[in-house]
Amino acid sequence: MSNPVVHFEIPAQDPQKLIAFYSGVFGWTIKPVGGPMEYWTVETTAAGETGINGGLMKKLGPNQSPVNYVQVDSIDDFVGKIQGAGGKVVHGKMAMPGMGWFLIATDPEGNAFGVWQNDPSARPAAP
């Protein structure tokens, strides 16, 4: 099967509270990434085990909800598919330097999801 869910993000009003919750309840390893944004990696599974890992972040707005990221070969190819099926791109393609590209979209009922493209050469466009 192609296009699996490969990452999730949990937004938090109080990140330390949710870090304690998820690590305490499920035994997940949660570590800060560092950088300009408050973001932590969430390891739910060890290498070679079934499952996906994700992230935890400071909420950017009061209505921000969890987001699942679907892996694709080319984000550019999926923009038209998303829009043609009644979805909307709400945050255009952005680089995660050295990792890949992502965008955020909504389905026809307004549920947010992410699209992820692996690309170790990903870099933001020069201003």
N, C-alpha and C positions, 0 to 999 in steps of 0.2 A: 504494500500500500504506500502511496506517496503522500507527501505533505503532512507529516505528523506534527502534533503539538510538541514543541521542543523546549519551551520555557514558560514560566508564569511569573507574574508580579503581583505582590500583595501591597496595597497602599495602607499606610498607618498614620493616624493622628499622633500616636505616641509609639514610635518605633521600638523603644526599649521594652515597653509592655508586651508588644506582639512578639518580639524576639524571645522574651522569657516564656511566653505562652507556647509558641510553636516548638521551641527547643525542649521545653519541659514536658509537653504532652506527647510529642512524636519523636523526640531525640534528634531533631534536625540540627545540623551544624550551620550556624549563621555567623558570617564574618563581614566586617566593613570592607568596602571596596576602596574608599578614599577618593579624593577629588572634589570638584565643586558641588556635587549633588550628594545629599544624604542617601546612600544606597548600600545594601548589604546583599551578599550572595547567600542563597538558601540551598544547602545540600541535603536533599531528601534521600539520596541513594549513593552508594559507592560505585566506582568505576566497574562496569561489567554487570551491574544489577539492573533489573527492570525498573523503570520510573524516569521521571524528569526532575531537573533542578530548576531553581528560579531565583527570584530576587524579592527583596522587601525594601520599600522606599517611603520616604516622608510624603504624605499626601500633598498633591499640588492643588487640590480643590476639594470642597466639602462633599461633592457627589462622585468623586473618583472611586471606581470599583476595580476589583481584580481583573487582570488581563491575561489571556492565554495567547502565546505566540505560535504561529503555524509556519513551518519551514517550507520555503519554495526555492526553486532554482533561480528565478529572476523576479524580483519585486516589480520591475517595469512591466513584465508580462501580466502580472496579476491586477494592476490598477484597473485596466479595462474590464477584466472579468468581474471584479468587485462592483464597479459602477454599473456594468451591464446587467448584473443580477439584482440591482436595487440597493446596493450598499453605498457608503460614502467614505472617502478618505478624509480623515479629520486632522491628521498630522502627517505631512508628506515625508518622503524618504530621507532618512538621516543616517549618518555614519556612526558606528561604534568603532573608533579607530583600532585597527589591527584585528578586528573580530568579524564585522559584517555590516549589513544595512538593515534598517527596520522602518516600518511605517505603522500607523495606527488607523484603523478603519472602524466603521460600525456596520452591522448587518441591517436589513430592512426594519427591524424592530428597535434599533438603537443600541444594541449590545456591542460594546467595544471588543475588538480583538486586534492582535498584532500580526504582522507578516514579517518573517525573518529570512534573510539571505546570507549564508556564510560567505565571507570574503576577507581573508587576512590582509588584503591590500586596501581595505576601505579607509578612506580619509575624508574629512570634511572638505568641501569646495573652498578654494581660496577666496577671500573677500574681494 
